Amino acid sequence: MRLGELVLEGGAALAPMAGVADRAFRQLCREFGAVYTVGELTSARGLLQGSRKTEALLEMGPEERPSAVQLFGDDPEVMARGAEAALRFSPQVIDLNMGCPAPKIAGNRAGAALMKDPELASRIIRAVKKASPVPVTVKFRKGWDENHINAVEFAKMAQVSGADAITVHGRTRSQMYAPPADWDILRRVKAAVSIPVIGNGDVDSPQAAKALLEETGCDLVMVGRGALGRPWLFGQIAAFLRDGTLLPDPPIEERMAVMLRHIRLMEQYKGPQVAFREARKHCGWYMTGIRGAAALRRQAGTIGSMADAEALAQAAIDLYHGRGPWEEDTI
Ligand SMILES: Cc1cc2nc3c(=O)[nH]c(=O)nc-3n(C[C@H](O)[C@H](O)[C@H](O)COP(=O)(O)O)c2cc1C
């Protein structure tokens, strides 16, 4: 698909995930073949107040591009000024969050709450579009709840308001992340607008990525939770979309090397204190599918240094090959 000067094709995009898809993870996913990445949701107001913590969310490296910053807020003027401030980080795209279900955000008229106020949403899109020299996109949901499913009307509103593309997550706000995503709403949105549509929800395999594209006609598929602990999924999706090749998961040694590289990148970008604390959940995800994963996850929850992470990687490799600690007991 085309987005301004960008041509995004041949694979999947990485979904924005606050607290997870940070610079390190975005870079890793991009290296494995993600065609586009979106940063963590960031408060436009926080940005204007000069919050250092907020600004840090927008830092993006050359390795992760093409990339969008994602802003949230409920005030058109603040969002427009926030977009201007975000341009300092040279994003290729500005994405507007109109789908976040978290009470802290949706409880304050922002995020998914904007789906209940399309008029305000439209004013926000128009204001940001006017302020931004780069494409402006909007990410939203199926609707607020089962009684307020308005993704099609919302998509048309976004288009008329100037959005260059939209991303739709096939769940309502009240569904949060639980039941299966509704891909039919993606198909209906795609049929209703002429701007590119990125389809999102429950894609966790190359086959699912292809199925979403075929069933909905969407221009690009976006993957979130499916990539946690397995950024190589993007390479598998790209290969399958290219010619139907199903690449196996990398061998355990390689998977653990990826995990260690991931943690080193986090350490580099966030410093050891934050990095090792935040790396614990990622390490837990990298353990998924390994025999004895529960014990490994417990170990993952305690890492505090690179040496701890290396010991975890070795324990996972040993367990995988059936060289668990129990064998030492029996020697
Ligand atoms: C931990 C987590 C954090 C998320 N943070 C954001 C966010 O900052 N902005 C956003 O638009 N969506 C966010 N989402 C939603 C995802 O981008 C995506 O729409 C959702 O997870 C569905 O896709 P999936 O089934 O591939 O995970 C988040 C989801 C998760 C699980």
The ligand as an SDF file (V2000), in Angstrom:
LIG
                    3D

 31 33  0  0  0  0  0  0  0  0999 V2000
    0.2130   -4.7040   25.6910 C   0  0  0  0  0  0  0  0  0  0  0  0
   -0.5460   -3.9980   24.6130 C   0  0  0  0  0  0  0  0  0  0  0  0
   -0.3670   -2.6340   24.4380 C   0  0  0  0  0  0  0  0  0  0  0  0
   -1.0670   -1.9540   23.4360 C   0  0  0  0  0  0  0  0  0  0  0  0
   -0.8260   -0.6220   23.2410 N   0  0  0  0  0  0  0  0  0  0  0  0
   -1.4150    0.0210   22.2000 C   0  0  0  0  0  0  0  0  0  0  0  0
   -1.0920    1.3630   21.8890 C   0  0  0  0  0  0  0  0  0  0  0  0
   -0.2340    1.9870   22.5250 O   0  0  0  0  0  0  0  0  0  0  0  0
   -1.7490    1.9530   20.8490 N   0  0  0  0  0  0  0  0  0  0  0  0
   -2.6880    1.2840   20.0920 C   0  0  0  0  0  0  0  0  0  0  0  0
   -3.2360    1.8570   19.1580 O   0  0  0  0  0  0  0  0  0  0  0  0
   -2.9920    0.0050   20.3620 N   0  0  0  0  0  0  0  0  0  0  0  0
   -2.3800   -0.6480   21.3730 C   0  0  0  0  0  0  0  0  0  0  0  0
   -2.6620   -1.9690   21.5880 N   0  0  0  0  0  0  0  0  0  0  0  0
   -3.5590   -2.6750   20.6860 C   0  0  0  0  0  0  0  0  0  0  0  0
   -2.7720   -3.3290   19.5550 C   0  0  0  0  0  0  0  0  0  0  0  0
   -2.1340   -2.3680   18.7430 O   0  0  0  0  0  0  0  0  0  0  0  0
   -3.6960   -4.2010   18.6720 C   0  0  0  0  0  0  0  0  0  0  0  0
   -4.6750   -3.3650   18.1050 O   0  0  0  0  0  0  0  0  0  0  0  0
   -4.3730   -5.3200   19.4570 C   0  0  0  0  0  0  0  0  0  0  0  0
   -3.4700   -5.9720   20.3240 O   0  0  0  0  0  0  0  0  0  0  0  0
   -4.9920   -6.3510   18.5020 C   0  0  0  0  0  0  0  0  0  0  0  0
   -4.0170   -6.9250   17.6710 O   0  0  0  0  0  0  0  0  0  0  0  0
   -3.4010   -8.3950   17.9750 P   0  0  0  0  0  0  0  0  0  0  0  0
   -4.5560   -9.3430   18.0770 O   0  0  0  0  0  0  0  0  0  0  0  0
   -2.5100   -8.6820   16.7850 O   0  0  0  0  0  0  0  0  0  0  0  0
   -2.6460   -8.2980   19.2630 O   0  0  0  0  0  0  0  0  0  0  0  0
   -1.9760   -2.6560   22.5990 C   0  0  0  0  0  0  0  0  0  0  0  0
   -2.1690   -4.0230   22.7950 C   0  0  0  0  0  0  0  0  0  0  0  0
   -1.4650   -4.6970   23.7830 C   0  0  0  0  0  0  0  0  0  0  0  0
   -1.6790   -6.1840   23.9410 C   0  0  0  0  0  0  0  0  0  0  0  0
  1  2  1  0
  2  3  1  0
  2 30  2  0
  3  4  2  0
  4  5  1  0
  4 28  1  0
  5  6  2  0
  6  7  1  0
  6 13  1  0
  7  8  2  0
  7  9  1  0
  9 10  1  0
 10 11  2  0
 10 12  1  0
 12 13  2  0
 13 14  1  0
 14 15  1  0
 14 28  1  0
 15 16  1  0
 16 17  1  0
 16 18  1  0
 18 19  1  0
 18 20  1  0
 20 21  1  0
 20 22  1  0
 22 23  1  0
 23 24  1  0
 24 25  2  0
 24 26  1  0
 24 27  1  0
 28 29  2  0
 29 30  1  0
 30 31  1  0
M  END
$$$$
